[in-house]
Structure formats: C-alpha cells, structure tokens
Amino acid sequence: MTKNEISLNGRGCFLYRDEAATHLLIQPIDEHDLEVLEQEVEAIRNLSDKPFSLVAFMIEDWNQELTPWAAPPVFGKIPFGNGAEKTLEFVTSQLLPEVKGDIPHLILGGYSLAGLFALWTGYQTDQFEGIVAASPSVWYPQWIDYAAEKRPLAQSVYLSLGDKEEKAKNQVMAQVGNAIRKQHELLNGQKVNTTLEWNVGNHFVDSEKRTAKGFAWVLNNIV
C-alpha cells in the first residue's frame, strides 16, 4: 500500500492506495484523525481481507463543513452551519474524479460530526454503497426527526457509540444514546443492512479503532 498527499482546491488529502483495491474508503478528518490515520488503516487491514484504498480529506471548520443545517451552539459559543452540502459536492465533483480510478465500490465514513455527515450523505445519494457512522453526532438538533422521514439510499450502514457517551453532562449531547437506538431502529424497520456496536468508554476513546471497526464491518458485510 502506497501513501500520497495531494491538495485539491487548497484542501489536504491523504491517499493510501492498494493497486488491487475493489473498495475506496472516503473519510473527512481533523488534525487528531490525521495523527492516527496510519494506525486506522492498519487496523482495517487486520480486520478485513478485502483489498481497499482509503482517502482522507481535511476539514478546517468542523462545525460548519459537516453539518446539514444551521443550529445554535451546544457547547461553547460556536454555532453550527449548513456546509454539509458543499462538502459533499467537493467529494463528488473534485475528490472522487481525482482518486477513484476504476475502483467500483465506495464507502464513506467518519467519526463524531464526520460520522453524522456520512450518515446524512447516505440519505442524499446512492453513490456510496456503505456508510460508517462511528460515534456519530445523532444528538444534532432535528436529526432524528429528519431520519424518521427519510430512507437511506446506501445499502449498508454501520453505527457505533461509546457506552459512556450518553452520560455526558451536556444535556443535548446526553441524548445521543436514545438517538442512536432510534436511528438503528429506523434502519432496521426499513430493512437496511445495519448494525449498532457499543464500545467501551466515552466519546474521546480510540476514535481510530472505532472507525476502523466500522469500515471493516462494511467491507465484510456489504451486500
């Protein structure tokens, strides 16, 4: 597997390429994700024998670029924006034409708000066969109402959460446990190929391992 760094429209992108890849994994990341990206790739390889390439692209404004509609601050003073549509446009019109080549199968995944972005994308397009939402921010205002009215276009959806995440002191974020259970229930009711995996710890534990488990599950279970 070779590693390359490219810049698209000023955005850093990091490509781990297997020439025999049948699946391309796409992931929005921040600086912390970048620090542990190699460990994540290695973990995926240990959990699945499917040949894959992975491309990760940097998100500069997490609260703006990954969220589907505006919402007031949940912690701190920074509100959320509605930049998810623009980010998805970057993925489909710039990133994929640059890196996809002849790889036939696409999987989009992410952690936290990037997991919410991946989940939202699964409702927008059928271009991604699998969606990985690792510890996704399904506490996001009006998200579950949105999910209840829609049906994913992706074939497979992986969900996970840390078992201490719903014990957060922030009352909005503490709704994440009930929200992820409802999300899973909705997907099951719609006969989507899905699973909900519970991990040990709070939101800030082993993000790369949790994301790797999600990508490997989709690789191994995609229909």
VOFILUM-311991 format. One record per residue (C-alpha): y, z negated, x negated. Coordinates in steps of 0.1 Angstrom, whole numbers, plus 5000, padded with zeros to 4 digits. Layout:
BEGIN
YZX/...
***
This chain:
BEGIN
500050005000/503450114986/506749934992/510050124995/513550015005/515850265023/519250245040/519850405074/523450405086/524150115063/521149915076/518549795051/514949905060/511849795042/508750015044/505149915035/503150235036/499450295037/498750665034/495750625057/497750445084/496850505120/499450255133/503050195125/504349845130/508149805135/509949475132/513549355134/514149085107/516748855092/517048715057/514448455062/511948705076/512648925045/511748645022/508348605037/507648975046/505149035019/503148725030/503248855066/501949195055/499149045035/498248815064/497949115088/495649295063/493448985062/493248965100/492649335108/490849625091/492949885109/495050085084/498750035091/502150085077/505049845085/508749905086/511149615089/514849665095/517749415091/519649255119/523049135109/524248985142/521148825158/522948705190/524449055196/521949315185/518749175200/519849065235/519749285266/522749145285/525648905278/525048535282/527048215273/526248015242/523147805244/523747625211/526947635191/529847845202/528548195197/527748385229/525048645233/525849015237/524249325251/523349505220/519649555226/520049905240/522050015209/519349865186/516550045205/518550365201/518650315164/514950265163/514050575183/516750815170/517150715134/514350485121/511250645136/512251005126/512650885091/509450685086/506850775113/505551095099/502251175116/501250815124/500150835160/500350475172/503450255174/503649875177/506949685180/507149315173/509349035163/509948655162/512348455183/515148665196/513448965179/510448885200/512548895231/513949225220/510349365215/509349225249/512349385266/511649715248/508249715263/509849745298/512150035287/509850285271/506150375268/506750495232/505250165219/501650115228/501749745218/504349475219/504249155198/506448875211/505948575187/507648265199/510048485219/513248355234/512048385270/514348095278/517048355278/519248345310/517848555338/514948685316/512048575338/513848705369/514049035352/510449035341/509348945376/510949265390/509649505363/506349625349/505849685312/505250045300/503449915269/499649895272/499249565253/501549265250/500948965227/502648635235/502748315215/504547985213/504547665192/503247365211/506347165204/508947425213/509247315249/510146965237/513447085223/516446865230/518447165242/517747185280/517947555282/515547615252/513247345266/512447585294/510647815270/507247665278/507347725315/508948065309/506148185285/503548065310/505248255338/505648565316/501848555308/501048505345/503248805354/501549035328/498048915339/498948995375/500049345365/496749395347/498449435314/496249385283/497749055272/497148715256/499048385251/498348205219/499547845213/500447755177/500847405162/504447295156/508047365166/509947695165/510547695128/506947665115/505047955100/507048235115/505448495093/501948375101/502648365138/504048725137/501148845116/498648705141/500448895168/500349225150/496749175141/495849095177/497449415190/495849615162/492449475171/492849495209/495049785216/493550005244/
***
